[in-house]
Amino acid sequence: MSELRRVMCVEDDADIRMILEFSLAAVGGYEVCMCPGGRNALQQAAVFRPDLVLLDVMMPDLSGPETLAALREMPSMRGVPVVFMTAKAMPDELEQLLQHGATGLIVKPFDPMTLPKDILPYWEHGRGCHVLA
C-alpha cells in the first residue's frame, strides 16, 4: 500500500482553509491543494490527483454532496476516499451525509494538531464509514 501524501481540501471559509493548510502541510507534512469551492475542486482534482479529499458540506457554489457526486464521475477520482467536514453533529444528519457515498465524517471544530493522524483511518480503510466528533 502506498503512503498518504496528497490531500485536497474543499472549504469556502478562508479562516478554516488557513487552519487546514497549516494542520495538514506544516503539522502533517502532506502536500495540500486548497480549493475555495466545489467548482474549483472539480478543476483541480484531475491535475492534483489527491489521495484523499476533505470536503465541506455547505458551500455556496456546489454543496459537498453535489461536489462528491461530480468527483465520482471522474474516472481518476472513483476510488479516492472523500471525507465530509461538517458542523452538523446530529446523528440523523450525519447518517444522511454518509448515504451520499462519503468515506466518513469529521465534525467541526476539529483539532488541527491531531487532524493529520485523524484522517489516516479514512485513507487506510477506504470505504469504511467512520465519524470523528
The first five atom37 places (N, CA, C, CB, O) and aatype in JSON, in Angstrom:
{
  "aatype": [12, 15, 6, 10, 1, 1, 19, 12, 4, 19, 6, 3, 3, 0, 3, 9, 1, 12, 9, 10, 6, 13, 15, 10, 0, 0, 19, 7, 7, 18, 6, 19, 4, 12, 4, 14, 7, 7, 1, 2, 0, 10, 5, 5, 0, 0, 19, 13, 1, 14, 3, 10, 19, 10, 10, 3, 19, 12, 12, 14, 3, 10, 15, 7, 14, 6, 16, 10, 0, 0, 10, 1, 6, 12, 14, 15, 12, 1, 7, 19, 14, 19, 19, 13, 12, 16, 0, 11, 0, 12, 14, 3, 6, 10, 6, 5, 10, 10, 5, 8, 7, 0, 16, 7, 10, 9, 19, 11, 14, 13, 3, 14, 12, 16, 10, 14, 11, 3, 9, 10, 14, 18, 17, 6, 8, 7, 1, 7, 4, 8, 19, 10, 0],
  "atom_mask": [
    [1, 1, 1, 1, 1],
    [1, 1, 1, 1, 1],
    [1, 1, 1, 1, 1],
    [1, 1, 1, 1, 1],
    [1, 1, 1, 1, 1],
    [1, 1, 1, 1, 1],
    [1, 1, 1, 1, 1],
    [1, 1, 1, 1, 1],
    [1, 1, 1, 1, 1],
    [1, 1, 1, 1, 1],
    [1, 1, 1, 1, 1],
    [1, 1, 1, 1, 1],
    [1, 1, 1, 1, 1],
    [1, 1, 1, 1, 1],
    [1, 1, 1, 1, 1],
    [1, 1, 1, 1, 1],
    [1, 1, 1, 1, 1],
    [1, 1, 1, 1, 1],
    [1, 1, 1, 1, 1],
    [1, 1, 1, 1, 1],
    [1, 1, 1, 1, 1],
    [1, 1, 1, 1, 1],
    [1, 1, 1, 1, 1],
    [1, 1, 1, 1, 1],
    [1, 1, 1, 1, 1],
    [1, 1, 1, 1, 1],
    [1, 1, 1, 1, 1],
    [1, 1, 1, 0, 1],
    [1, 1, 1, 0, 1],
    [1, 1, 1, 1, 1],
    [1, 1, 1, 1, 1],
    [1, 1, 1, 1, 1],
    [1, 1, 1, 1, 1],
    [1, 1, 1, 1, 1],
    [1, 1, 1, 1, 1],
    [1, 1, 1, 1, 1],
    [1, 1, 1, 0, 1],
    [1, 1, 1, 0, 1],
    [1, 1, 1, 1, 1],
    [1, 1, 1, 1, 1],
    [1, 1, 1, 1, 1],
    [1, 1, 1, 1, 1],
    [1, 1, 1, 1, 1],
    [1, 1, 1, 1, 1],
    [1, 1, 1, 1, 1],
    [1, 1, 1, 1, 1],
    [1, 1, 1, 1, 1],
    [1, 1, 1, 1, 1],
    [1, 1, 1, 1, 1],
    [1, 1, 1, 1, 1],
    [1, 1, 1, 1, 1],
    [1, 1, 1, 1, 1],
    [1, 1, 1, 1, 1],
    [1, 1, 1, 1, 1],
    [1, 1, 1, 1, 1],
    [1, 1, 1, 1, 1],
    [1, 1, 1, 1, 1],
    [1, 1, 1, 1, 1],
    [1, 1, 1, 1, 1],
    [1, 1, 1, 1, 1],
    [1, 1, 1, 1, 1],
    [1, 1, 1, 1, 1],
    [1, 1, 1, 1, 1],
    [1, 1, 1, 0, 1],
    [1, 1, 1, 1, 1],
    [1, 1, 1, 1, 1],
    [1, 1, 1, 1, 1],
    [1, 1, 1, 1, 1],
    [1, 1, 1, 1, 1],
    [1, 1, 1, 1, 1],
    [1, 1, 1, 1, 1],
    [1, 1, 1, 1, 1],
    [1, 1, 1, 1, 1],
    [1, 1, 1, 1, 1],
    [1, 1, 1, 1, 1],
    [1, 1, 1, 1, 1],
    [1, 1, 1, 1, 1],
    [1, 1, 1, 1, 1],
    [1, 1, 1, 0, 1],
    [1, 1, 1, 1, 1],
    [1, 1, 1, 1, 1],
    [1, 1, 1, 1, 1],
    [1, 1, 1, 1, 1],
    [1, 1, 1, 1, 1],
    [1, 1, 1, 1, 1],
    [1, 1, 1, 1, 1],
    [1, 1, 1, 1, 1],
    [1, 1, 1, 1, 1],
    [1, 1, 1, 1, 1],
    [1, 1, 1, 1, 1],
    [1, 1, 1, 1, 1],
    [1, 1, 1, 1, 1],
    [1, 1, 1, 1, 1],
    [1, 1, 1, 1, 1],
    [1, 1, 1, 1, 1],
    [1, 1, 1, 1, 1],
    [1, 1, 1, 1, 1],
    [1, 1, 1, 1, 1],
    [1, 1, 1, 1, 1],
    [1, 1, 1, 1, 1],
    [1, 1, 1, 0, 1],
    [1, 1, 1, 1, 1],
    [1, 1, 1, 1, 1],
    [1, 1, 1, 0, 1],
    [1, 1, 1, 1, 1],
    [1, 1, 1, 1, 1],
    [1, 1, 1, 1, 1],
    [1, 1, 1, 1, 1],
    [1, 1, 1, 1, 1],
    [1, 1, 1, 1, 1],
    [1, 1, 1, 1, 1],
    [1, 1, 1, 1, 1],
    [1, 1, 1, 1, 1],
    [1, 1, 1, 1, 1],
    [1, 1, 1, 1, 1],
    [1, 1, 1, 1, 1],
    [1, 1, 1, 1, 1],
    [1, 1, 1, 1, 1],
    [1, 1, 1, 1, 1],
    [1, 1, 1, 1, 1],
    [1, 1, 1, 1, 1],
    [1, 1, 1, 1, 1],
    [1, 1, 1, 1, 1],
    [1, 1, 1, 1, 1],
    [1, 1, 1, 1, 1],
    [1, 1, 1, 0, 1],
    [1, 1, 1, 1, 1],
    [1, 1, 1, 0, 1],
    [1, 1, 1, 1, 1],
    [1, 1, 1, 1, 1],
    [1, 1, 1, 1, 1],
    [1, 1, 1, 1, 1],
    [1, 1, 1, 1, 1]
  ],
  "atom_positions": [
    [[0.85, -1.18, 0.0], [0.0, 0.0, 0.0], [0.89, 1.24, 0.0], [-0.97, 0.0, 1.23], [1.86, 1.32, 0.75]],
    [[0.55, 2.18, -0.85], [1.33, 3.4, -0.89], [1.02, 4.28, 0.31], [1.06, 4.17, -2.2], [0.16, 3.96, 1.13]],
    [[1.73, 5.37, 0.39], [1.61, 6.29, 1.52], [0.66, 7.44, 1.19], [3.0, 6.84, 1.92], [0.6, 7.89, 0.04]],
    [[-0.09, 7.9, 2.19], [-0.94, 9.07, 2.01], [-0.03, 10.29, 1.91], [-1.98, 9.23, 3.18], [0.72, 10.59, 2.84]],
    [[-0.1, 10.99, 0.78], [0.77, 12.14, 0.58], [0.03, 13.4, 0.17], [1.8, 11.81, -0.45], [0.39, 14.5, 0.56]],
    [[-1.02, 13.23, -0.64], [-1.67, 14.38, -1.26], [-3.12, 14.48, -0.77], [-1.62, 14.28, -2.81], [-3.92, 13.57, -0.97]],
    [[-3.43, 15.62, -0.14], [-4.77, 15.84, 0.4], [-5.35, 17.11, -0.24], [-4.74, 15.97, 1.96], [-4.73, 18.17, -0.2]],
    [[-6.53, 16.97, -0.81], [-7.24, 18.12, -1.34], [-8.31, 18.52, -0.33], [-7.87, 17.81, -2.73], [-9.08, 17.69, 0.13]],
    [[-8.35, 19.82, 0.01], [-9.33, 20.35, 0.96], [-10.24, 21.3, 0.22], [-8.63, 21.07, 2.16], [-9.79, 22.23, -0.45]],
    [[-11.54, 21.07, 0.35], [-12.53, 21.91, -0.31], [-13.34, 22.59, 0.79], [-13.47, 21.07, -1.27], [-14.14, 21.96, 1.47]],
    [[-13.1, 23.89, 0.96], [-13.68, 24.65, 2.07], [-13.86, 26.09, 1.64], [-12.78, 24.56, 3.35], [-12.91, 26.72, 1.16]],
    [[-15.08, 26.63, 1.79], [-15.32, 28.0, 1.36], [-14.89, 29.05, 2.37], [-16.78, 28.18, 1.06], [-14.69, 30.2, 2.0]],
    [[-14.73, 28.7, 3.63], [-14.33, 29.65, 4.68], [-12.81, 29.82, 4.67], [-14.83, 29.16, 6.09], [-12.07, 28.87, 4.92]],
    [[-12.34, 31.04, 4.4], [-10.9, 31.3, 4.28], [-10.15, 31.0, 5.57], [-10.67, 32.75, 3.89], [-9.03, 30.49, 5.52]],
    [[-10.74, 31.3, 6.73], [-10.07, 31.02, 8.01], [-9.89, 29.52, 8.22], [-10.87, 31.63, 9.18], [-8.84, 29.07, 8.67]],
    [[-10.91, 28.75, 7.89], [-10.8, 27.29, 8.05], [-9.8, 26.73, 7.05], [-12.19, 26.61, 7.87], [-9.06, 25.8, 7.37]],
    [[-9.77, 27.27, 5.82], [-8.76, 26.84, 4.84], [-7.36, 27.07, 5.38], [-8.94, 27.58, 3.51], [-6.48, 26.22, 5.22]],
    [[-7.14, 28.22, 6.02], [-5.82, 28.53, 6.56], [-5.44, 27.52, 7.66], [-5.81, 29.98, 7.13], [-4.31, 27.05, 7.71]],
    [[-6.39, 27.18, 8.53], [-6.14, 26.21, 9.59], [-5.89, 24.83, 9.0], [-7.33, 26.17, 10.58], [-4.98, 24.12, 9.44]],
    [[-6.69, 24.44, 8.01], [-6.49, 23.15, 7.36], [-5.11, 23.07, 6.7], [-7.58, 22.9, 6.31], [-4.42, 22.06, 6.83]],
    [[-4.72, 24.12, 6.02], [-3.42, 24.11, 5.35], [-2.29, 24.0, 6.36], [-3.24, 25.36, 4.49], [-1.34, 23.24, 6.16]],
    [[-2.37, 24.77, 7.45], [-1.35, 24.68, 8.5], [-1.32, 23.26, 9.07], [-1.63, 25.71, 9.62], [-0.26, 22.65, 9.2]],
    [[-2.48, 22.74, 9.41], [-2.57, 21.43, 10.03], [-2.0, 20.34, 9.14], [-4.01, 21.12, 10.37], [-1.16, 19.55, 9.58]],
    [[-2.45, 20.3, 7.91], [-2.06, 19.19, 7.03], [-0.67, 19.34, 6.44], [-3.06, 19.06, 5.92], [0.05, 18.35, 6.3]],
    [[-0.27, 20.57, 6.1], [1.05, 20.78, 5.49], [2.15, 20.92, 6.54], [1.03, 22.02, 4.61], [3.13, 20.18, 6.52]],
    [[1.98, 21.86, 7.47], [3.04, 22.13, 8.45], [3.12, 21.04, 9.51], [2.81, 23.48, 9.11], [4.21, 20.57, 9.82]],
    [[1.98, 20.64, 10.06], [1.99, 19.62, 11.12], [2.11, 18.22, 10.53], [0.71, 19.72, 11.97], [2.91, 17.41, 11.01]],
    [[1.32, 17.94, 9.49], [1.27, 16.58, 8.95], [2.26, 16.28, 7.85], [0.0, 0.0, 0.0], [2.54, 15.11, 7.59]],
    [[2.81, 17.31, 7.21], [3.77, 17.09, 6.15], [3.16, 16.64, 4.82], [0.0, 0.0, 0.0], [3.88, 16.15, 3.95]],
    [[1.86, 16.8, 4.66], [1.2, 16.42, 3.42], [1.35, 17.51, 2.37], [-0.28, 16.13, 3.66], [1.5, 18.68, 2.7]],
    [[1.29, 17.12, 1.11], [1.16, 18.06, 0.01], [-0.33, 18.37, -0.06], [1.73, 17.49, -1.37], [-1.16, 17.46, -0.13]],
    [[-0.67, 19.66, -0.04], [-2.07, 20.06, 0.09], [-2.49, 20.95, -1.08], [-2.29, 20.8, 1.41], [-1.75, 21.83, -1.51]],
    [[-3.7, 20.7, -1.57], [-4.33, 21.55, -2.57], [-5.58, 22.13, -1.92], [-4.69, 20.74, -3.9], [-6.5, 21.39, -1.55]],
    [[-5.6, 23.44, -1.78], [-6.72, 24.12, -1.13], [-7.68, 24.65, -2.21], [-6.23, 25.27, -0.22], [-7.25, 25.34, -3.13]],
    [[-8.96, 24.32, -2.07], [-9.98, 24.75, -3.03], [-11.07, 25.52, -2.29], [-10.58, 23.53, -3.79], [-11.6, 25.04, -1.29]],
    [[-11.41, 26.71, -2.78], [-12.42, 27.53, -2.1], [-13.86, 27.11, -2.39], [-12.24, 28.96, -2.48], [-14.79, 27.7, -1.84]],
    [[-14.06, 26.13, -3.24], [-15.41, 25.69, -3.55], [-15.41, 24.45, -4.42], [0.0, 0.0, 0.0], [-14.36, 23.99, -4.87]],
    [[-16.59, 23.91, -4.64], [-16.74, 22.67, -5.39], [-16.31, 22.77, -6.83], [0.0, 0.0, 0.0], [-15.66, 21.87, -7.36]],
    [[-16.66, 23.87, -7.49], [-16.29, 24.01, -8.9], [-14.76, 24.04, -9.06], [-16.9, 25.3, -9.5], [-14.22, 23.42, -9.98]],
    [[-14.09, 24.73, -8.18], [-12.63, 24.77, -8.21], [-12.06, 23.38, -7.95], [-12.09, 25.77, -7.17], [-11.08, 22.98, -8.58]],
    [[-12.66, 22.64, -7.03], [-12.19, 21.29, -6.73], [-12.29, 20.38, -7.95], [-13.0, 20.69, -5.57], [-11.4, 19.57, -8.19]],
    [[-13.36, 20.52, -8.71], [-13.52, 19.69, -9.91], [-12.44, 20.02, -10.94], [-14.92, 19.9, -10.53], [-11.98, 19.14, -11.66]],
    [[-12.03, 21.28, -11.01], [-10.96, 21.67, -11.92], [-9.61, 21.14, -11.43], [-10.91, 23.2, -12.08], [-8.79, 20.69, -12.23]],
    [[-9.38, 21.21, -10.13], [-8.08, 20.86, -9.56], [-7.86, 19.35, -9.41], [-7.93, 21.52, -8.22], [-6.72, 18.88, -9.44]],
    [[-8.93, 18.59, -9.24], [-8.81, 17.16, -8.92], [-8.01, 16.39, -9.96], [-10.18, 16.54, -8.79], [-7.14, 15.59, -9.6]],
    [[-8.28, 16.61, -11.23], [-7.58, 15.86, -12.27], [-6.11, 16.22, -12.34], [-8.23, 16.11, -13.62], [-5.27, 15.38, -12.68]],
    [[-5.78, 17.46, -12.02], [-4.39, 17.91, -12.07], [-3.63, 17.49, -10.81], [-4.33, 19.44, -12.24], [-2.52, 16.97, -10.9]],
    [[-4.23, 17.7, -9.64], [-3.57, 17.43, -8.36], [-3.53, 15.93, -8.04], [-4.27, 18.18, -7.24], [-2.57, 15.45, -7.44]],
    [[-4.57, 15.2, -8.44], [-4.69, 13.75, -8.2], [-4.51, 13.41, -6.71], [-3.65, 12.99, -9.04], [-3.53, 12.75, -6.33]],
    [[-5.45, 13.85, -5.88], [-5.31, 13.63, -4.43], [-5.45, 12.16, -4.03], [-6.35, 14.46, -3.69], [-6.08, 11.37, -4.72]],
    [[-4.84, 11.84, -2.91], [-5.01, 10.52, -2.29], [-6.25, 10.49, -1.41], [-3.76, 10.13, -1.46], [-6.83, 9.43, -1.17]],
    [[-6.66, 11.68, -0.93], [-7.82, 11.82, -0.04], [-8.36, 13.23, -0.2], [-7.43, 11.53, 1.45], [-7.61, 14.17, -0.45]],
    [[-9.69, 13.38, -0.06], [-10.33, 14.69, -0.16], [-11.09, 14.98, 1.13], [-11.29, 14.75, -1.39], [-11.86, 14.15, 1.6]],
    [[-10.85, 16.16, 1.7], [-11.66, 16.67, 2.81], [-12.61, 17.68, 2.2], [-10.77, 17.31, 3.96], [-12.18, 18.64, 1.55]],
    [[-13.92, 17.47, 2.4], [-14.93, 18.21, 1.66], [-15.97, 18.82, 2.59], [-15.61, 17.3, 0.64], [-16.71, 18.11, 3.28]],
    [[-16.02, 20.15, 2.61], [-17.03, 20.85, 3.38], [-18.41, 20.49, 2.83], [-16.8, 22.4, 3.34], [-18.55, 20.24, 1.63]],
    [[-19.41, 20.47, 3.69], [-20.76, 20.11, 3.27], [-21.5, 21.3, 2.68], [-21.54, 19.53, 4.43], [-22.09, 21.19, 1.6]],
    [[-21.49, 22.43, 3.39], [-22.27, 23.59, 2.95], [-21.35, 24.63, 2.32], [-23.04, 24.21, 4.13], [-20.55, 25.26, 3.0]],
    [[-21.49, 24.79, 1.0], [-20.71, 25.76, 0.24], [-21.64, 26.47, -0.72], [-19.53, 25.08, -0.51], [-22.66, 25.91, -1.12]],
    [[-21.29, 27.71, -1.12], [-22.2, 28.47, -1.96], [-22.3, 28.03, -3.42], [-21.8, 29.88, -1.93], [-23.38, 28.13, -4.01]],
    [[-21.22, 27.53, -4.02], [-21.31, 27.22, -5.45], [-21.88, 25.83, -5.69], [-19.93, 27.32, -6.1], [-22.92, 25.7, -6.35]],
    [[-21.25, 24.83, -5.19], [-21.76, 23.45, -5.21], [-21.71, 22.95, -3.78], [-20.92, 22.52, -6.19], [-20.73, 23.19, -3.07]],
    [[-22.74, 22.26, -3.34], [-22.71, 21.7, -1.99], [-21.71, 20.54, -1.95], [-24.13, 21.21, -1.56], [-21.26, 20.06, -3.0]],
    [[-21.36, 20.12, -0.76], [-20.48, 18.96, -0.62], [-21.02, 17.73, -1.32], [0.0, 0.0, 0.0], [-20.29, 17.09, -2.08]],
    [[-22.29, 17.36, -1.09], [-22.85, 16.2, -1.8], [-22.83, 16.36, -3.32], [-24.26, 15.96, -1.33], [-22.58, 15.39, -4.04]],
    [[-23.11, 17.56, -3.83], [-23.06, 17.78, -5.28], [-21.63, 17.64, -5.8], [-23.61, 19.18, -5.64], [-21.4, 17.06, -6.86]],
    [[-20.68, 18.17, -5.04], [-19.27, 18.06, -5.43], [-18.83, 16.6, -5.41], [-18.38, 18.9, -4.51], [-18.14, 16.15, -6.32]],
    [[-19.23, 15.87, -4.38], [-18.87, 14.46, -4.29], [-19.42, 13.68, -5.49], [-19.4, 13.85, -2.97], [-18.71, 12.88, -6.08]],
    [[-20.66, 13.92, -5.84], [-21.26, 13.23, -6.98], [-20.48, 13.51, -8.26], [-22.73, 13.64, -7.15], [-20.23, 12.61, -9.06]],
    [[-20.09, 14.76, -8.47], [-19.33, 15.13, -9.66], [-17.93, 14.52, -9.63], [-19.24, 16.65, -9.79], [-17.42, 14.09, -10.67]],
    [[-17.29, 14.49, -8.46], [-15.96, 13.86, -8.35], [-16.03, 12.38, -8.69], [-15.39, 14.06, -6.94], [-15.14, 11.85, -9.35]],
    [[-17.09, 11.71, -8.25], [-17.23, 10.27, -8.51], [-17.44, 9.96, -9.98], [-18.39, 9.72, -7.71], [-17.23, 8.82, -10.4]],
    [[-17.85, 10.95, -10.77], [-18.0, 10.75, -12.21], [-16.65, 10.79, -12.93], [-18.94, 11.79, -12.8], [-16.54, 10.37, -14.08]],
    [[-15.63, 11.3, -12.26], [-14.3, 11.39, -12.85], [-13.59, 10.05, -12.63], [-13.47, 12.58, -12.24], [-13.44, 9.63, -11.49]],
    [[-13.15, 9.38, -13.7], [-12.51, 8.08, -13.53], [-11.35, 8.08, -12.53], [-12.0, 7.59, -14.85], [-11.19, 7.12, -11.77]],
    [[-10.56, 9.14, -12.51], [-9.4, 9.18, -11.61], [-9.8, 9.38, -10.14], [-8.47, 10.3, -12.02], [-8.98, 9.19, -9.25]],
    [[-11.05, 9.76, -9.89], [-11.49, 10.04, -8.53], [-12.42, 8.99, -7.95], [-12.17, 11.37, -8.49], [-12.83, 9.1, -6.79]],
    [[-12.77, 7.97, -8.72], [-13.76, 6.99, -8.26], [-13.36, 6.26, -6.99], [-14.01, 5.99, -9.34], [-14.21, 6.0, -6.15]],
    [[-12.1, 5.93, -6.82], [-11.68, 5.18, -5.65], [-11.03, 6.01, -4.55], [0.0, 0.0, 0.0], [-10.54, 5.47, -3.56]],
    [[-11.02, 7.33, -4.72], [-10.36, 8.2, -3.75], [-11.3, 8.44, -2.56], [-9.96, 9.56, -4.42], [-12.44, 8.86, -2.75]],
    [[-10.82, 8.18, -1.33], [-11.67, 8.44, -0.17], [-12.0, 9.93, -0.04], [-10.98, 7.96, 1.11], [-11.13, 10.79, -0.17]],
    [[-13.28, 10.2, 0.21], [-13.75, 11.58, 0.4], [-14.4, 11.64, 1.78], [-14.76, 12.02, -0.74], [-15.3, 10.86, 2.09]],
    [[-13.93, 12.58, 2.59], [-14.41, 12.73, 3.96], [-15.11, 14.08, 4.08], [-13.24, 12.62, 4.99], [-14.51, 15.13, 3.84]],
    [[-16.39, 14.04, 4.44], [-17.12, 15.28, 4.67], [-16.66, 15.92, 5.97], [-18.64, 15.01, 4.71], [-16.36, 15.24, 6.95]],
    [[-16.61, 17.24, 5.96], [-16.36, 18.02, 7.17], [-17.6, 18.88, 7.4], [-15.04, 18.91, 7.04], [-18.03, 19.61, 6.5]],
    [[-18.17, 18.79, 8.6], [-19.42, 19.49, 8.86], [-19.53, 19.92, 10.31], [-20.59, 18.62, 8.5], [-18.98, 19.29, 11.21]],
    [[-20.25, 21.0, 10.51], [-20.56, 21.45, 11.87], [-21.83, 20.79, 12.38], [-20.69, 22.97, 11.92], [-22.15, 20.88, 13.57]],
    [[-22.56, 20.13, 11.5], [-23.79, 19.43, 11.9], [-23.41, 18.12, 12.57], [-24.72, 19.16, 10.67], [-22.69, 17.3, 11.99]],
    [[-23.88, 17.93, 13.78], [-23.48, 16.73, 14.51], [-24.66, 15.88, 14.97], [-22.66, 17.13, 15.7], [-24.49, 15.0, 15.81]],
    [[-25.84, 16.13, 14.44], [-27.0, 15.32, 14.79], [-26.87, 13.97, 14.07], [-28.33, 16.04, 14.41], [-26.6, 13.94, 12.87]],
    [[-27.08, 12.86, 14.79], [-26.88, 11.53, 14.19], [-27.63, 11.31, 12.88], [-27.3, 10.49, 15.17], [-27.08, 10.72, 11.95]],
    [[-28.88, 11.78, 12.78], [-29.63, 11.56, 11.54], [-29.03, 12.35, 10.39], [-31.1, 11.93, 11.74], [-29.04, 11.88, 9.25]],
    [[-28.52, 13.55, 10.65], [-27.88, 14.35, 9.61], [-26.57, 13.69, 9.17], [-27.61, 15.79, 10.12], [-26.26, 13.67, 7.98]],
    [[-25.81, 13.17, 10.11], [-24.55, 12.5, 9.78], [-24.8, 11.27, 8.94], [-23.79, 12.13, 11.06], [-24.1, 11.03, 7.96]],
    [[-25.79, 10.48, 9.3], [-26.12, 9.27, 8.54], [-26.55, 9.64, 7.12], [-27.23, 8.47, 9.25], [-26.2, 8.96, 6.16]],
    [[-27.31, 10.71, 7.0], [-27.77, 11.16, 5.69], [-26.57, 11.55, 4.81], [-28.74, 12.35, 5.84], [-26.56, 11.26, 3.61]],
    [[-25.58, 12.19, 5.39], [-24.38, 12.56, 4.64], [-23.62, 11.33, 4.17], [-23.47, 13.45, 5.49], [-23.14, 11.3, 3.03]],
    [[-23.51, 10.33, 5.02], [-22.79, 9.12, 4.63], [-23.49, 8.42, 3.47], [-22.67, 8.17, 5.82], [-22.84, 7.74, 2.67]],
    [[-24.79, 8.57, 3.37], [-25.54, 7.92, 2.28], [-25.19, 8.51, 0.92], [-27.03, 8.04, 2.54], [-25.54, 7.92, -0.11]],
    [[-24.52, 9.65, 0.89], [-24.08, 10.24, -0.37], [-22.82, 9.55, -0.89], [-23.82, 11.73, -0.2], [-22.36, 9.85, -2.0]],
    [[-22.25, 8.64, -0.12], [-21.09, 7.9, -0.58], [-19.76, 8.37, -0.02], [0.0, 0.0, 0.0], [-18.71, 8.0, -0.53]],
    [[-19.8, 9.2, 1.01], [-18.54, 9.63, 1.64], [-17.92, 8.47, 2.39], [-18.79, 10.83, 2.59], [-18.61, 7.57, 2.85]],
    [[-16.61, 8.51, 2.52], [-15.89, 7.51, 3.27], [-16.11, 7.7, 4.76], [-14.4, 7.57, 2.95], [-16.1, 6.73, 5.52]],
    [[-16.3, 8.94, 5.19], [-16.51, 9.23, 6.6], [-16.8, 10.69, 6.82], [0.0, 0.0, 0.0], [-17.01, 11.45, 5.88]],
    [[-16.81, 11.06, 8.1], [-17.15, 12.42, 8.51], [-16.21, 12.9, 9.6], [-18.6, 12.5, 8.99], [-15.8, 12.13, 10.47]],
    [[-15.86, 14.16, 9.53], [-15.15, 14.82, 10.62], [-16.02, 16.0, 11.03], [-13.68, 15.28, 10.18], [-16.39, 16.83, 10.2]],
    [[-16.35, 16.06, 12.3], [-17.22, 17.11, 12.8], [-16.37, 18.31, 13.21], [-18.07, 16.61, 14.0], [-15.39, 18.18, 13.93]],
    [[-16.78, 19.5, 12.72], [-16.12, 20.75, 13.1], [-16.67, 21.2, 14.45], [-16.32, 21.85, 12.0], [-17.85, 20.97, 14.71]],
    [[-15.89, 21.82, 15.29], [-14.48, 22.14, 15.07], [-13.62, 20.89, 15.27], [-14.03, 23.27, 16.03], [-13.91, 20.05, 16.12]],
    [[-12.56, 20.8, 14.49], [-11.61, 19.7, 14.58], [-10.34, 20.21, 15.26], [-11.29, 19.12, 13.16], [-10.14, 21.42, 15.38]],
    [[-9.51, 19.29, 15.71], [-8.25, 19.65, 16.36], [-7.15, 19.7, 15.29], [-7.88, 18.63, 17.49], [-6.78, 18.65, 14.76]],
    [[-6.62, 20.88, 14.97], [-5.62, 20.98, 13.9], [-4.33, 20.21, 14.2], [-5.28, 22.41, 13.67], [-3.61, 19.82, 13.28]],
    [[-4.05, 19.99, 15.46], [-2.82, 19.27, 15.8], [-2.96, 17.76, 15.62], [-2.41, 19.59, 17.23], [-1.96, 17.07, 15.43]],
    [[-4.17, 17.24, 15.68], [-4.36, 15.8, 15.51], [-4.97, 15.43, 14.16], [-5.24, 15.27, 16.61], [-4.99, 14.25, 13.8]],
    [[-5.48, 16.4, 13.41], [-6.13, 16.11, 12.14], [-5.26, 15.28, 11.2], [-6.52, 17.4, 11.46], [-5.78, 14.35, 10.58]],
    [[-3.96, 15.57, 11.06], [-3.15, 14.75, 10.13], [-3.18, 13.26, 10.45], [-1.72, 15.24, 10.15], [-3.18, 12.44, 9.53]],
    [[-3.21, 12.89, 11.72], [-3.3, 11.46, 12.04], [-4.75, 10.98, 12.07], [-2.63, 11.17, 13.38], [-5.02, 9.8, 11.86]],
    [[-5.68, 11.9, 12.33], [-7.1, 11.54, 12.37], [-7.63, 11.12, 11.0], [-7.92, 12.7, 12.89], [-8.57, 10.34, 10.92]],
    [[-7.04, 11.62, 9.92], [-7.52, 11.27, 8.59], [-6.98, 9.93, 8.1], [-7.14, 12.36, 7.61], [-7.51, 9.36, 7.14]],
    [[-5.94, 9.42, 8.73], [-5.33, 8.16, 8.28], [-6.3, 6.98, 8.22], [-4.19, 7.81, 9.17], [-6.27, 6.24, 7.24]],
    [[-7.15, 6.77, 9.23], [-8.08, 5.63, 9.13], [-9.0, 5.7, 7.91], [-8.92, 5.55, 10.38], [-9.34, 4.67, 7.34]],
    [[-9.39, 6.89, 7.51], [-10.24, 7.04, 6.33], [-9.5, 6.61, 5.08], [-10.73, 8.48, 6.19], [-10.06, 5.94, 4.21]],
    [[-8.26, 7.01, 4.99], [-7.45, 6.65, 3.83], [-7.14, 5.15, 3.84], [-6.15, 7.47, 3.81], [-7.24, 4.49, 2.8]],
    [[-6.78, 4.62, 4.99], [-6.4, 3.21, 5.09], [-7.58, 2.27, 4.84], [-5.81, 2.93, 6.45], [-7.41, 1.2, 4.26]],
    [[-8.76, 2.68, 5.28], [-9.92, 1.79, 5.19], [-10.84, 2.12, 4.03], [-10.69, 1.84, 6.46], [-11.88, 1.49, 3.84]],
    [[-10.46, 3.13, 3.24], [-11.23, 3.46, 2.05], [-12.69, 3.68, 2.3], [0.0, 0.0, 0.0], [-13.06, 4.73, 2.82]],
    [[-13.52, 2.75, 1.94], [-14.98, 2.93, 2.02], [-15.57, 2.64, 3.39], [-15.64, 2.05, 1.01], [-16.79, 2.72, 3.54]],
    [[-14.77, 2.31, 4.39], [-15.32, 2.1, 5.72], [-15.83, 3.41, 6.28], [0.0, 0.0, 0.0], [-15.13, 4.42, 6.22]],
    [[-17.01, 3.44, 6.82], [-17.61, 4.69, 7.31], [-17.31, 4.88, 8.78], [-19.13, 4.69, 7.06], [-17.54, 3.99, 9.6]],
    [[-16.81, 6.05, 9.11], [-16.46, 6.4, 10.48], [-16.89, 7.84, 10.72], [-14.93, 6.22, 10.74], [-17.06, 8.61, 9.78]],
    [[-17.07, 8.18, 11.98], [-17.38, 9.55, 12.35], [-16.39, 9.97, 13.42], [-18.86, 9.7, 12.86], [-16.25, 9.28, 14.43]],
    [[-15.69, 11.08, 13.2], [-14.81, 11.65, 14.21], [-15.5, 12.88, 14.75], [-13.39, 12.0, 13.64], [-15.71, 13.85, 14.02]],
    [[-15.84, 12.86, 16.03], [-16.53, 14.01, 16.62], [-15.64, 14.67, 17.65], [-17.87, 13.59, 17.26], [-16.04, 15.66, 18.27]]
  ]
}
